[in-house]
């Protein structure tokens, strides 16, 4: 339900939303052991995705989407070089209502068809007894969103193993095109409007360098810093045109992102595994004072414990801070103003989840997940506090 405002007279069904998807995903891989043979991976994906139908008379005035993709990777090894060729085709057709028709002065039909071709050749070379490796290549992507555009992205990475993998410094540059779909956007924010404009995000350049390695047989680490330029980065803001702020619209901006990340992992056999990850982001948006709803700091801690291969325990802690939402009322408490735009700090997120699974055998298991153990009512989106304590149980089986 779109519960972002309190209206005791609102009809419950008028606030309801639902998403339905049907599709399939398949992949075929070759495993020829002879290095002189060509190995390949081919994948095929399809789904049909749509949201709630408003009424019989307006049955077409909802979001409907068909997605189809062919993904392939071809690999050939020649002595110390490995040649790869990636070829991908992605097609997405999103419709809201009927093209060139409208049901109000503000609500017109949208038809958006997007076809993407990607060609990505690379070569990886190994040397110094496999201590050094370097990858070079490029990514050419044709994008038919609005107009046909050609994107060229570099692909380059080098790394070197020191002291028998104790330290592995690495550096590289890359880029790529991310196809935004209605399905992918609503998986991030399920309170999105049905009528949205879809634009593809282009990571024009991502330059990074870091170091990873092992401190002992059980402890590993990775730390890096990355600088990227992202065009058409999707941001979510409370809508004021169609829903009075109860739903969200998507806007796009060009953002320079600095990402500093560090992680430490500990693993003791197959019994215990602990991962701690810290992420810091700095955003510089071209048209907005803030990157709406994106955190500046994120910390994750995940611990897994396997007891006798029968009981599996998982504890996950997540913390986020620095998120800000776009608001339009300057009289709100704690509101801040930047360049004539009003922003509301969303506060600190601290979330703890616990999961327990019992494996009867390799085919049958039962589980219990306890989410938001501390019953925090933090705002994931502006005016949208999350559910409190949640308990879910079930079982799984394989055949």
C-alpha positions as a Python dict, from the first residue, in 0.01 Angstrom:
ca = {
    (1, 'X'): (0, 0, 0),
    (2, 'X'): (103, 360, -64),
    (3, 'X'): (100, 456, 303),
    (4, 'X'): (307, 775, 271),
    (5, 'X'): (24, 996, 400),
    (6, 'X'): (-241, 955, 669),
    (7, 'X'): (-591, 976, 525),
    (8, 'X'): (-855, 788, 728),
    (9, 'X'): (-1115, 845, 455),
    (10, 'X'): (-907, 693, 176),
    (11, 'X'): (-1036, 374, 21),
    (12, 'X'): (-792, 94, 106),
    (13, 'X'): (-797, -49, -246),
    (14, 'X'): (-716, 293, -395),
    (15, 'X'): (-381, 283, -212),
    (16, 'X'): (-298, -72, -313),
    (17, 'X'): (-22, -161, -558),
    (18, 'X'): (98, -496, -681),
    (19, 'X'): (361, -617, -923),
    (20, 'X'): (348, -940, -1117),
    (21, 'X'): (621, -1104, -1323),
    (22, 'X'): (647, -1417, -1531),
    (23, 'X'): (957, -1517, -1724),
    (24, 'X'): (1253, -1745, -1749),
    (25, 'X'): (1632, -1738, -1742),
    (26, 'X'): (1861, -1996, -1903),
    (27, 'X'): (2233, -2041, -1958),
    (28, 'X'): (2447, -2289, -2149),
    (29, 'X'): (2823, -2327, -2097),
    (30, 'X'): (3086, -2530, -2276),
    (31, 'X'): (3375, -2684, -2079),
    (32, 'X'): (3629, -2797, -2333),
    (33, 'X'): (3954, -2879, -2155),
    (34, 'X'): (4176, -2843, -2459),
    (35, 'X'): (4319, -2492, -2452),
    (36, 'X'): (4311, -2482, -2832),
    (37, 'X'): (3931, -2509, -2827),
    (38, 'X'): (3683, -2223, -2809),
    (39, 'X'): (3470, -2212, -2494),
    (40, 'X'): (3155, -2008, -2466),
    (41, 'X'): (2860, -1912, -2247),
    (42, 'X'): (2521, -1823, -2391),
    (43, 'X'): (2230, -1696, -2183),
    (44, 'X'): (1870, -1620, -2270),
    (45, 'X'): (1636, -1414, -2047),
    (46, 'X'): (1275, -1301, -2079),
    (47, 'X'): (1011, -1157, -1848),
    (48, 'X'): (674, -988, -1863),
    (49, 'X'): (622, -738, -1580),
    (50, 'X'): (316, -531, -1493),
    (51, 'X'): (154, -353, -1201),
    (52, 'X'): (-201, -322, -1068),
    (53, 'X'): (-484, -263, -1316),
    (54, 'X'): (-677, 52, -1213),
    (55, 'X'): (-1019, -56, -1350),
    (56, 'X'): (-1174, -240, -1643),
    (57, 'X'): (-1237, 80, -1838),
    (58, 'X'): (-876, 194, -1785),
    (59, 'X'): (-712, -147, -1806),
    (60, 'X'): (-433, -23, -2031),
    (61, 'X'): (-344, 269, -1804),
    (62, 'X'): (-92, 84, -1598),
    (63, 'X'): (274, -6, -1646),
    (64, 'X'): (342, -308, -1871),
    (65, 'X'): (687, -423, -1967),
    (66, 'X'): (842, -695, -2182),
    (67, 'X'): (1214, -764, -2154),
    (68, 'X'): (1431, -992, -2367),
    (69, 'X'): (1807, -1043, -2361),
    (70, 'X'): (2075, -1261, -2520),
    (71, 'X'): (2407, -1262, -2334),
    (72, 'X'): (2716, -1439, -2463),
    (73, 'X'): (3085, -1465, -2381),
    (74, 'X'): (3340, -1639, -2604),
    (75, 'X'): (3682, -1741, -2465),
    (76, 'X'): (3998, -1866, -2633),
    (77, 'X'): (4333, -1928, -2465),
    (78, 'X'): (4662, -1905, -2655),
    (79, 'X'): (4972, -1964, -2443),
    (80, 'X'): (4978, -1682, -2185),
    (81, 'X'): (4689, -1483, -2334),
    (82, 'X'): (4315, -1528, -2295),
    (83, 'X'): (4092, -1367, -2558),
    (84, 'X'): (3732, -1284, -2468),
    (85, 'X'): (3450, -1152, -2680),
    (86, 'X'): (3126, -1048, -2517),
    (87, 'X'): (2822, -993, -2738),
    (88, 'X'): (2492, -897, -2578),
    (89, 'X'): (2152, -789, -2705),
    (90, 'X'): (1893, -637, -2470),
    (91, 'X'): (1543, -525, -2564),
    (92, 'X'): (1290, -362, -2333),
    (93, 'X'): (942, -240, -2420),
    (94, 'X'): (764, -32, -2154),
    (95, 'X'): (410, 97, -2200),
    (96, 'X'): (178, 307, -1990),
    (97, 'X'): (-165, 369, -2137),
    (98, 'X'): (-183, 416, -2513),
    (99, 'X'): (53, 617, -2728),
    (100, 'X'): (-69, 965, -2826),
    (101, 'X'): (-375, 933, -2597),
    (102, 'X'): (-451, 1084, -2259),
    (103, 'X'): (-699, 1054, -1975),
    (104, 'X'): (-628, 1401, -1832),
    (105, 'X'): (-429, 1710, -1918),
    (106, 'X'): (-137, 1572, -1713),
    (107, 'X'): (-170, 1199, -1776),
    (108, 'X'): (-66, 1097, -2127),
    (109, 'X'): (28, 759, -2267),
    (110, 'X'): (393, 649, -2281),
    (111, 'X'): (551, 392, -2511),
    (112, 'X'): (924, 338, -2470),
    (113, 'X'): (1111, 75, -2672),
    (114, 'X'): (1481, 36, -2611),
    (115, 'X'): (1722, -193, -2799),
    (116, 'X'): (2086, -226, -2694),
    (117, 'X'): (2374, -400, -2875),
    (118, 'X'): (2700, -451, -2689),
    (119, 'X'): (3034, -573, -2824),
    (120, 'X'): (3313, -616, -2571),
    (121, 'X'): (3646, -765, -2688),
    (122, 'X'): (3927, -801, -2431),
    (123, 'X'): (4262, -976, -2400),
    (124, 'X'): (4418, -1081, -2070),
    (125, 'X'): (4788, -1158, -2051),
    (126, 'X'): (4977, -1331, -1770),
    (127, 'X'): (5346, -1311, -1686),
    (128, 'X'): (5613, -1347, -1419),
    (129, 'X'): (5489, -1695, -1328),
    (130, 'X'): (5130, -1572, -1318),
    (131, 'X'): (5210, -1308, -1057),
    (132, 'X'): (5126, -1030, -1302),
    (133, 'X'): (4814, -1000, -1515),
    (134, 'X'): (4679, -724, -1736),
    (135, 'X'): (4353, -690, -1925),
    (136, 'X'): (4295, -454, -2216),
    (137, 'X'): (4001, -397, -2444),
    (138, 'X'): (3700, -180, -2506),
    (139, 'X'): (3323, -181, -2490),
    (140, 'X'): (3117, -51, -2781),
    (141, 'X'): (2747, -17, -2704),
    (142, 'X'): (2471, 99, -2937),
    (143, 'X'): (2175, 244, -2751),
    (144, 'X'): (1842, 321, -2921),
    (145, 'X'): (1694, 507, -2623),
    (146, 'X'): (1528, 814, -2781),
    (147, 'X'): (1795, 842, -3054),
    (148, 'X'): (2052, 587, -3163),
    (149, 'X'): (2376, 659, -2978),
    (150, 'X'): (2713, 487, -2981),
    (151, 'X'): (2907, 465, -2655),
    (152, 'X'): (3274, 375, -2627),
    (153, 'X'): (3409, 260, -2291),
    (154, 'X'): (3768, 163, -2209),
    (155, 'X'): (3851, -165, -2037),
    (156, 'X'): (4193, -186, -1868),
    (157, 'X'): (4315, -345, -1547),
    (158, 'X'): (4651, -455, -1410),
    (159, 'X'): (4740, -636, -1088),
    (160, 'X'): (5053, -784, -936),
    (161, 'X'): (5090, -1043, -661),
    (162, 'X'): (5346, -965, -390),
    (163, 'X'): (5480, -1209, -131),
    (164, 'X'): (5276, -1504, -251),
    (165, 'X'): (4939, -1322, -264),
    (166, 'X'): (4995, -1148, 67),
    (167, 'X'): (4943, -813, -109),
    (168, 'X'): (4792, -765, -456),
    (169, 'X'): (4786, -402, -573),
    (170, 'X'): (4557, -335, -869),
    (171, 'X'): (4434, -45, -1082),
    (172, 'X'): (4209, 0, -1380),
    (173, 'X'): (3955, 196, -1579),
    (174, 'X'): (3618, 81, -1705),
    (175, 'X'): (3270, 198, -1798),
    (176, 'X'): (2941, 68, -1919),
    (177, 'X'): (2574, 125, -1995),
    (178, 'X'): (2308, 19, -1744),
    (179, 'X'): (1963, -34, -1891),
    (180, 'X'): (1701, 107, -1654),
    (181, 'X'): (1368, -76, -1671),
    (182, 'X'): (1044, -33, -1482),
    (183, 'X'): (1112, -366, -1312),
    (184, 'X'): (1462, -267, -1201),
    (185, 'X'): (1348, 72, -1068),
    (186, 'X'): (1054, -67, -869),
    (187, 'X'): (1283, -324, -710),
    (188, 'X'): (1471, -28, -561),
    (189, 'X'): (1161, 179, -478),
    (190, 'X'): (832, -9, -493),
    (191, 'X'): (631, 312, -436),
    (192, 'X'): (714, 443, -784),
    (193, 'X'): (452, 592, -1015),
    (194, 'X'): (326, 377, -1301),
    (195, 'X'): (402, 648, -1557),
    (196, 'X'): (777, 708, -1558),
    (197, 'X'): (1038, 813, -1808),
    (198, 'X'): (1306, 549, -1863),
    (199, 'X'): (1661, 662, -1943),
    (200, 'X'): (1970, 444, -1949),
    (201, 'X'): (2255, 521, -1711),
    (202, 'X'): (2597, 560, -1871),
    (203, 'X'): (2901, 522, -1650),
    (204, 'X'): (3125, 718, -1884),
    (205, 'X'): (3441, 644, -1688),
    (206, 'X'): (3530, 464, -1368),
    (207, 'X'): (3894, 485, -1258),
    (208, 'X'): (3996, 284, -953),
    (209, 'X'): (4298, 157, -767),
    (210, 'X'): (4340, -47, -453),
    (211, 'X'): (4506, -334, -277),
    (212, 'X'): (4377, -671, -163),
    (213, 'X'): (4536, -975, -7),
    (214, 'X'): (4553, -1206, 291),
    (215, 'X'): (4674, -1130, 641),
    (216, 'X'): (4663, -1498, 737),
    (217, 'X'): (4509, -1822, 618),
    (218, 'X'): (4176, -1708, 759),
    (219, 'X'): (4177, -1331, 713),
    (220, 'X'): (4155, -1144, 383),
    (221, 'X'): (4108, -777, 298),
    (222, 'X'): (4032, -543, 12),
    (223, 'X'): (4052, -161, 0),
    (224, 'X'): (4010, 70, -297),
    (225, 'X'): (3912, 416, -410),
    (226, 'X'): (3717, 481, -729),
    (227, 'X'): (3618, 792, -923),
    (228, 'X'): (3332, 772, -1172),
    (229, 'X'): (3118, 993, -1391),
    (230, 'X'): (2760, 869, -1419),
    (231, 'X'): (2521, 1020, -1670),
    (232, 'X'): (2146, 973, -1621),
    (233, 'X'): (2181, 843, -1267),
    (234, 'X'): (1830, 759, -1140),
    (235, 'X'): (1715, 950, -832),
    (236, 'X'): (1381, 919, -652),
    (237, 'X'): (1177, 1216, -531),
    (238, 'X'): (828, 1250, -383),
    (239, 'X'): (583, 1323, -665),
    (240, 'X'): (360, 1630, -640),
    (241, 'X'): (196, 1617, -983),
    (242, 'X'): (-3, 1291, -980),
    (243, 'X'): (-15, 1159, -624),
    (244, 'X'): (27, 1455, -391),
    (245, 'X'): (351, 1317, -254),
    (246, 'X'): (221, 969, -178),
    (247, 'X'): (421, 810, -463),
    (248, 'X'): (764, 869, -611),
    (249, 'X'): (885, 998, -945),
    (250, 'X'): (1224, 925, -1097),
    (251, 'X'): (1454, 1201, -1219),
    (252, 'X'): (1798, 1174, -1380),
    (253, 'X'): (2115, 1369, -1323),
    (254, 'X'): (2484, 1357, -1410),
    (255, 'X'): (2680, 1278, -1094),
    (256, 'X'): (3050, 1252, -1018),
    (257, 'X'): (3095, 983, -753),
    (258, 'X'): (3392, 919, -527),
    (259, 'X'): (3374, 580, -360),
    (260, 'X'): (3613, 469, -84),
    (261, 'X'): (3557, 111, 27),
    (262, 'X'): (3729, -129, 264),
    (263, 'X'): (3640, -484, 364),
    (264, 'X'): (3777, -753, 591),
    (265, 'X'): (3673, -1118, 582),
    (266, 'X'): (3736, -1403, 824),
    (267, 'X'): (3668, -1768, 746),
    (268, 'X'): (3731, -2075, 959),
    (269, 'X'): (3687, -2385, 743),
    (270, 'X'): (3323, -2411, 638),
    (271, 'X'): (3195, -2337, 989),
    (272, 'X'): (3229, -1965, 1039),
    (273, 'X'): (3248, -1674, 794),
    (274, 'X'): (3242, -1305, 887),
    (275, 'X'): (3246, -1010, 644),
    (276, 'X'): (3276, -645, 743),
    (277, 'X'): (3239, -379, 471),
    (278, 'X'): (3260, -2, 497),
    (279, 'X'): (3161, 228, 209),
    (280, 'X'): (3195, 605, 184),
    (281, 'X'): (3042, 802, -105),
    (282, 'X'): (3083, 1161, -212),
    (283, 'X'): (2833, 1287, -473),
    (284, 'X'): (2858, 1596, -692),
    (285, 'X'): (2537, 1630, -893),
    (286, 'X'): (2512, 1863, -1191),
    (287, 'X'): (2151, 1979, -1149),
    (288, 'X'): (2066, 1896, -787),
    (289, 'X'): (2230, 2003, -461),
    (290, 'X'): (2217, 1642, -334),
    (291, 'X'): (2197, 1292, -475),
    (292, 'X'): (1850, 1229, -335),
    (293, 'X'): (1809, 926, -106),
    (294, 'X'): (2163, 796, -164),
    (295, 'X'): (2373, 737, 152),
    (296, 'X'): (2714, 894, 213),
    (297, 'X'): (2818, 619, 452),
    (298, 'X'): (2721, 252, 458),
    (299, 'X'): (2847, -22, 689),
    (300, 'X'): (2762, -393, 660),
    (301, 'X'): (2849, -678, 892),
    (302, 'X'): (2748, -1034, 798),
    (303, 'X'): (2825, -1344, 1005),
    (304, 'X'): (2738, -1702, 906),
    (305, 'X'): (2780, -2011, 1120),
    (306, 'X'): (2730, -2373, 1014),
    (307, 'X'): (2656, -2614, 1301),
    (308, 'X'): (2695, -2982, 1210),
    (309, 'X'): (2573, -2908, 854),
    (310, 'X'): (2224, -2909, 1005),
    (311, 'X'): (2173, -2563, 1150),
    (312, 'X'): (2279, -2252, 958),
    (313, 'X'): (2276, -1918, 1139),
    (314, 'X'): (2309, -1579, 969),
    (315, 'X'): (2334, -1239, 1138),
    (316, 'X'): (2331, -926, 920),
    (317, 'X'): (2379, -569, 1045),
    (318, 'X'): (2341, -267, 818),
    (319, 'X'): (2397, 100, 891),
    (320, 'X'): (2347, 400, 662),
    (321, 'X'): (2372, 775, 708),
    (322, 'X'): (2378, 1093, 502),
    (323, 'X'): (2059, 1037, 300),
    (324, 'X'): (1849, 1343, 211),
    (325, 'X'): (1505, 1374, 53),
    (326, 'X'): (1370, 1656, -162),
    (327, 'X'): (1083, 1843, 9),
    (328, 'X'): (881, 2151, -83),
    (329, 'X'): (780, 2294, 256),
    (330, 'X'): (1044, 2517, 415),
    (331, 'X'): (852, 2527, 745),
    (332, 'X'): (917, 2160, 820),
    (333, 'X'): (1127, 2084, 1124),
    (334, 'X'): (1496, 2009, 1051),
    (335, 'X'): (1463, 2114, 686),
    (336, 'X'): (1776, 2258, 526),
    (337, 'X'): (1806, 2489, 225),
    (338, 'X'): (2067, 2463, -49),
    (339, 'X'): (2057, 2682, -362),
    (340, 'X'): (1687, 2752, -310),
    (341, 'X'): (1605, 2381, -277),
    (342, 'X'): (1474, 2228, 47),
    (343, 'X'): (1609, 1899, 175),
    (344, 'X'): (1511, 1678, 468),
    (345, 'X'): (1779, 1464, 637),
    (346, 'X'): (1640, 1111, 673),
    (347, 'X'): (1849, 1019, 973),
    (348, 'X'): (2049, 713, 1061),
    (349, 'X'): (1954, 361, 956),
    (350, 'X'): (2056, 76, 1187),
    (351, 'X'): (1903, -255, 1088),
    (352, 'X'): (1968, -603, 1232),
    (353, 'X'): (1840, -929, 1084),
    (354, 'X'): (1876, -1287, 1204),
    (355, 'X'): (1812, -1603, 1007),
    (356, 'X'): (1811, -1970, 1113),
    (357, 'X'): (1784, -2263, 871),
    (358, 'X'): (1747, -2632, 955),
    (359, 'X'): (1850, -2878, 685),
    (360, 'X'): (1668, -3208, 717),
    (361, 'X'): (1866, -3337, 421),
    (362, 'X'): (2012, -3201, 98),
    (363, 'X'): (1664, -3161, -51),
    (364, 'X'): (1445, -3037, 233),
    (365, 'X'): (1500, -2754, 480),
    (366, 'X'): (1302, -2515, 700),
    (367, 'X'): (1390, -2158, 794),
    (368, 'X'): (1296, -1868, 1020),
    (369, 'X'): (1399, -1509, 943),
    (370, 'X'): (1371, -1231, 1200),
    (371, 'X'): (1405, -888, 1038),
    (372, 'X'): (1453, -552, 1209),
    (373, 'X'): (1520, -713, 1546),
    (374, 'X'): (1527, -376, 1725),
    (375, 'X'): (1191, -276, 1568),
    (376, 'X'): (1334, 53, 1435),
    (377, 'X'): (1088, 273, 1243),
    (378, 'X'): (1345, 459, 1035),
    (379, 'X'): (1243, 629, 711),
    (380, 'X'): (1369, 435, 412),
    (381, 'X'): (1197, 697, 196),
    (382, 'X'): (1052, 1031, 305),
    (383, 'X'): (717, 971, 482),
    (384, 'X'): (769, 595, 448),
    (385, 'X'): (885, 441, 779),
    (386, 'X'): (974, 75, 742),
    (387, 'X'): (786, -208, 905),
    (388, 'X'): (884, -282, 1264),
    (389, 'X'): (971, -628, 1389),
    (390, 'X'): (910, -890, 1119),
    (391, 'X'): (902, -1269, 1145),
    (392, 'X'): (889, -1500, 846),
    (393, 'X'): (914, -1877, 831),
    (394, 'X'): (893, -2136, 560),
    (395, 'X'): (1052, -2434, 396),
    (396, 'X'): (1245, -2515, 81),
    (397, 'X'): (1276, -2828, -126),
    (398, 'X'): (1466, -2937, -434),
    (399, 'X'): (1378, -3204, -685),
}
